[in-house]
Each structure stands twice: as structure tokens, then as C-alpha cells.
């Protein structure tokens, strides 16, 4: 007993410190540092400035208003660009916002926030920045469904602007479309501009459609060209709807 007491008097404090250090290390390991984090929080909490609830609410409101202002400025810029496009094209039409789009049919249809009450009718032509967007295939009093030219069921009579070679274009569920020529050896090359044809029965003549990306003269049964559509469908927010010429009723 006397020996144990002498050992404790001599090494007890060191043993206590070592045991405390080992215990602390074990706790930290088991809690992955959570204890130290909590300890740090309670140590520094009294010296950290705490914003009043009113201040925090005011800051949140300011951030919300700044976000709303930024969005309105962006929408205003998009609308200005569309109105400038409409003036440049010198075609009358109804400016309409895109209010619906199916992720599974991103390249097929859009829903716009204008309909019969705004003068829109079935088969009206839809354009936007870059050129041809599509045509109205379903119209309600306040909305319209637009079939995009990028849809595989869409057929558009088109012309090579440079050489006047004619054909028809079919969508490919992407920013690309396929043009099939009427001539066996068409005068076409990469970079040629494609516009709607003067013989088209659904669209006015001369609306920009796309640019030739590649040509396959050997394609059977008719030569083909891959066309990149000039309308940025992935970023489209507004369109212009133009009245359809009812005198041209023959199907394409």
C-alpha cells in the first residue's frame, strides 16, 4: 500500500494527464470531431455578432427583389430582341410567350400563352429569332400548341438560297434536320442557307430555316443534306405567330 501511494505521489499527475488525453482522443475518434465542433461553437458564440430577425428578413427580401429584377431585365431584353426581329421581318403577328414544354418532347411541341382570343387560328405560322419555329396545330381560347420544325412528323418545303435547289425538310428530334432534294444531282454545299420554298403550301416563302452541315449525294432514293436549324430552340422563350394564308389550302 505504501509503495502504491509513493508511486501515485510521484507519477499520479502524469498518469491522469495521459488517461485524459487518451480518453479525449477516443471520444473524438468515435464522434468524428463533433465534440470539438460543439465546443468551438459555444466558445466563439458569445463574441459573434448575431443579426436581428428583422435584419435577416430584410436581407432575404432584398435578395429576392434583386433576383426578380434580374429575371425581369432578362425577359425584357428577350422581348426587345423579338420585337426588333418582328420589325426587321416586316410581318404582322402576335407576340406570344412560351408557357409549356414537355421534357420528353422538347424538340416536338411547345405551348404558347396566346389563342383564339388573341386572333390565332389553326395552321398559323410561328417564327422567332433565327427564323421558322413551326405552326399551330391546336388552338384554345387562350393557348396554342405549336408543332416544331424539329419534330420528325414535321415536313417543310425548303430551298437552297444560293442555288434555288428545292426539296423538303424533316425534323430529327434535335437541332439538326434532314433535307431531301428533288433533283438527283443538286447544286448544294456545306454552309448554304436554307429557307422556306415558294411552292410551300404551309409556310410563306423565304423564312430562314437553317444552314447545311453536310451533304450526301449518293443517298438513296434521293440526295440528302443535314441542316442545322438556326432557331435556338433550347433557349426559346418568345415567338411571333403570323396569320396563315387561307388561299393556299393544298397539303404539302
Legacy VTK file of the C-alpha trace (Angstrom):
# vtk DataFile Version 3.0
C-alpha trace
ASCII
DATASET POLYDATA
POINTS 252 float
0.000 0.000 0.000
2.831 2.353 0.922
4.543 1.559 -2.405
1.382 2.354 -4.410
0.980 5.651 -2.586
4.565 6.619 -3.255
4.122 5.746 -6.937
0.939 7.787 -7.112
2.542 10.783 -5.461
5.367 10.588 -7.944
3.547 9.659 -11.186
-0.149 10.209 -10.467
-0.459 13.584 -12.187
1.274 12.302 -15.302
-0.917 9.207 -15.382
-4.037 11.358 -15.044
-2.959 13.601 -17.922
-2.182 10.591 -20.120
-5.525 8.954 -19.306
-7.367 12.211 -20.043
-5.565 12.590 -23.368
-6.336 9.001 -24.377
-9.968 9.374 -23.360
-10.331 12.623 -25.283
-8.732 11.088 -28.380
-11.094 8.114 -28.162
-14.159 10.379 -27.883
-13.028 12.495 -30.822
-12.484 9.398 -32.915
-15.865 7.945 -32.033
-17.755 11.201 -32.717
-15.643 12.232 -35.750
-14.828 15.592 -34.203
-18.387 16.541 -33.310
-17.442 17.289 -29.697
-14.744 19.745 -30.760
-17.141 21.415 -33.167
-19.705 21.881 -30.435
-17.062 23.136 -28.026
-15.796 25.622 -30.598
-19.358 26.834 -31.237
-20.052 27.529 -27.563
-16.675 29.218 -27.085
-16.967 31.627 -30.037
-20.742 32.137 -29.899
-20.653 34.981 -27.328
-18.253 37.038 -29.484
-20.065 36.561 -32.815
-22.489 39.295 -33.912
-25.982 37.932 -34.299
-28.257 39.724 -36.791
-31.656 40.606 -35.504
-34.598 38.688 -37.019
-35.798 41.894 -38.702
-32.398 42.370 -40.333
-32.295 38.812 -41.615
-35.792 39.121 -43.053
-34.868 42.409 -44.709
-31.735 40.885 -46.256
-33.726 37.934 -47.569
-36.289 40.297 -49.092
-33.578 42.374 -50.769
-32.026 39.248 -52.286
-35.454 38.133 -53.537
-36.123 41.531 -55.150
-32.678 41.543 -56.760
-33.365 38.106 -58.261
-36.778 39.224 -59.523
-35.273 42.377 -61.034
-32.581 40.366 -62.805
-35.203 37.999 -64.242
-37.402 40.888 -65.423
-34.428 42.580 -67.083
-33.580 39.325 -68.878
-37.178 38.865 -70.051
-37.302 42.489 -71.177
-34.126 42.009 -73.214
-35.526 38.864 -74.843
-38.759 40.667 -75.705
-36.856 43.628 -77.183
-34.854 41.275 -79.383
-38.056 39.593 -80.553
-39.767 42.912 -81.319
-36.700 44.065 -83.243
-36.824 40.792 -85.171
-40.508 41.362 -85.925
-39.816 44.880 -87.217
-36.919 43.633 -89.344
-39.050 40.923 -90.911
-41.851 43.458 -91.516
-44.501 40.824 -90.904
-47.542 41.414 -88.734
-48.038 38.927 -85.952
-48.908 38.207 -82.341
-46.039 38.121 -79.853
-46.559 35.124 -77.564
-44.679 33.717 -74.556
-43.841 30.021 -74.323
-45.661 28.731 -71.227
-45.277 24.978 -71.564
-42.758 22.435 -72.788
-42.526 18.690 -72.196
-39.055 17.431 -71.295
-39.792 14.160 -73.105
-40.909 16.096 -76.196
-38.515 19.041 -76.021
-37.982 19.090 -79.798
-41.600 18.259 -80.689
-44.074 20.772 -79.288
-44.391 23.973 -77.284
-47.416 25.619 -75.669
-47.752 29.385 -76.049
-49.867 31.749 -73.954
-51.986 33.080 -76.824
-55.026 31.579 -78.554
-58.305 32.290 -80.317
-58.995 35.296 -78.103
-55.783 36.846 -79.458
-56.523 36.160 -83.121
-54.596 32.913 -83.506
-56.007 30.166 -85.732
-55.145 26.623 -86.717
-52.093 26.342 -89.037
-50.871 29.874 -88.294
-47.131 30.210 -88.910
-44.790 30.653 -85.941
-41.371 32.309 -86.179
-38.745 33.536 -83.731
-35.161 34.765 -83.566
-33.363 32.723 -86.206
-36.348 32.021 -88.438
-39.021 29.326 -88.678
-40.275 27.739 -85.435
-43.318 25.764 -86.600
-47.093 26.008 -86.974
-50.170 25.954 -84.749
-51.801 22.504 -84.629
-54.182 23.044 -81.693
-55.791 26.298 -80.544
-57.881 27.062 -77.450
-59.239 30.458 -76.365
-56.004 31.397 -74.565
-53.333 28.860 -75.538
-51.958 27.155 -78.638
-49.904 24.022 -79.257
-47.115 24.529 -81.781
-45.596 21.698 -83.815
-41.870 22.481 -84.098
-39.956 22.036 -87.345
-37.573 19.821 -85.359
-40.337 17.229 -84.872
-39.919 14.116 -87.077
-43.547 14.439 -88.263
-42.958 17.980 -89.495
-42.410 18.395 -93.268
-41.348 21.771 -94.656
-40.906 22.706 -98.300
-37.464 24.376 -98.479
-34.985 25.869 -100.941
-31.227 26.343 -101.059
-30.992 30.136 -101.056
-27.853 30.277 -103.250
-28.750 27.784 -105.997
-32.566 27.650 -105.633
-32.475 23.850 -105.401
-35.725 22.596 -103.871
-36.721 19.775 -101.596
-38.446 19.079 -98.300
-37.080 19.005 -94.766
-37.932 16.628 -91.922
-37.088 17.170 -88.244
-34.751 14.824 -86.368
-35.633 15.406 -82.678
-32.624 17.692 -82.300
-31.110 20.936 -83.548
-30.486 19.105 -86.830
-32.924 18.240 -89.635
-32.690 16.323 -92.910
-33.386 17.873 -96.321
-34.220 15.560 -99.218
-33.754 17.012 -102.718
-35.983 16.657 -105.748
-33.014 16.741 -108.159
-30.728 13.721 -108.492
-27.585 15.901 -108.530
-28.454 19.068 -106.596
-26.246 22.161 -106.509
-25.644 22.335 -102.752
-22.649 22.578 -100.440
-21.781 22.994 -96.772
-22.633 26.454 -95.462
-25.557 27.034 -97.840
-28.536 28.821 -96.294
-31.889 27.028 -96.320
-35.178 28.965 -96.478
-38.837 28.079 -96.959
-39.761 27.377 -100.570
-42.011 29.466 -102.814
-44.012 26.314 -103.570
-44.600 25.503 -99.901
-48.282 25.180 -99.063
-47.914 25.740 -95.315
-45.332 28.485 -94.914
-44.608 31.820 -96.624
-41.622 31.979 -98.947
-38.165 33.000 -97.758
-38.298 32.340 -93.997
-34.818 31.295 -92.766
-34.698 27.682 -91.628
-31.095 26.548 -91.251
-27.600 26.045 -92.635
-26.284 22.985 -94.484
-23.849 21.000 -92.331
-23.119 18.086 -94.665
-24.259 16.624 -97.998
-24.751 13.017 -99.111
-25.205 12.992 -102.902
-25.128 9.183 -103.010
-28.003 8.792 -100.568
-30.829 6.595 -101.887
-33.534 7.118 -103.031
-32.648 10.846 -103.195
-29.669 13.031 -102.209
-29.830 14.446 -98.685
-28.296 17.236 -96.637
-28.047 17.614 -92.877
-29.314 21.050 -91.886
-28.596 22.800 -88.595
-31.665 24.805 -87.586
-30.974 28.496 -86.998
-33.609 28.972 -84.289
-32.059 28.351 -80.836
-34.888 26.070 -79.681
-33.138 25.211 -76.409
-33.227 28.900 -75.351
-36.504 29.992 -76.949
-38.879 31.923 -74.628
-40.961 34.086 -77.007
-42.312 33.611 -80.535
-44.325 35.536 -83.121
-47.472 33.996 -84.626
-48.412 35.066 -88.169
-51.789 34.593 -89.883
-51.944 31.670 -92.301
-52.824 32.408 -95.940
-56.163 30.641 -96.334
-55.944 30.765 -100.152
-53.131 28.189 -100.066
-55.008 25.143 -98.846
-53.272 22.330 -100.726
-51.319 19.989 -98.456
-47.554 19.674 -98.874
LINES 1 253
252 0 1 2 3 4 5 6 7 8 9 10 11 12 13 14 15 16 17 18 19 20 21 22 23 24 25 26 27 28 29 30 31 32 33 34 35 36 37 38 39 40 41 42 43 44 45 46 47 48 49 50 51 52 53 54 55 56 57 58 59 60 61 62 63 64 65 66 67 68 69 70 71 72 73 74 75 76 77 78 79 80 81 82 83 84 85 86 87 88 89 90 91 92 93 94 95 96 97 98 99 100 101 102 103 104 105 106 107 108 109 110 111 112 113 114 115 116 117 118 119 120 121 122 123 124 125 126 127 128 129 130 131 132 133 134 135 136 137 138 139 140 141 142 143 144 145 146 147 148 149 150 151 152 153 154 155 156 157 158 159 160 161 162 163 164 165 166 167 168 169 170 171 172 173 174 175 176 177 178 179 180 181 182 183 184 185 186 187 188 189 190 191 192 193 194 195 196 197 198 199 200 201 202 203 204 205 206 207 208 209 210 211 212 213 214 215 216 217 218 219 220 221 222 223 224 225 226 227 228 229 230 231 232 233 234 235 236 237 238 239 240 241 242 243 244 245 246 247 248 249 250 251
